[in-house]
Amino acid sequence: MKIGVLALQGAVEEHIHAIEGIGAEGIAIKNAEQLNEIDGLILPGGESTAMRKLIDYHELMPALKDFKKPILGTCAGLILLADCVEGSEAHIGGMNIWVRRNSFGRQIDSFSTELTVQGLDTPYEAVFIRAPHIDRVGEGVEVLATYGDKIVLVQQGNKIGCAFHPELTDDLRIMELLKEQIQQSKLAQPSNVL
């Protein structure tokens, strides 16, 4: 199984390390052609406006919008996946969610906390760094975790949006969710048996 990490800006190496931790091959994605080689994609944390500019500069937007395989967006990656972003236009889109940037404060306000995540037996240690949150969700979106009254983890079809940084802990269960989506996606594809 090959999982790509959009490698224009942000926490690329940390995500590749986490991908290897779930027994998959991590690939740094820098051009549209590489998207054909992977089974799933991670849009990492970083700075969403800078990432958008780099996506446009490398002419990746059409290929990212057309990517139909499973995607995990973490922190800035969540912002990129949102159909509605407070104070700016949508980027890649594809998730029926409304996102508010930097809703947990500045970098100095970073923190970790235990979250109850739907489908996980024990609490998940989540790291928040200048994190966004999801103001509201539309049709087809399942809320998987909240922090207080803020939505921080959602799933819509084969897309997972995460306000925190799962690549910064040793708990790989969020990465395993992406792996499960990839496995289900492969099972759903028609086989080309001759």
Protein Blocks (a to p, Z undefined) as FASTA:
>chain_A
ZZdddffbcjfklmmmmmmmnopacdddfbfklmmmpcbdcddeddfklmmmmmmmnopm
mmmmmpmbdcddehjlmmmmpmbdghiacfkboiacdddehklopfklgccdddddehia
bdcddddehiacdfbacehiacfbdehjbcfbdcehjaccdfbdfklpcblklmmmmmmm
mmmmmmmpccfdZZ
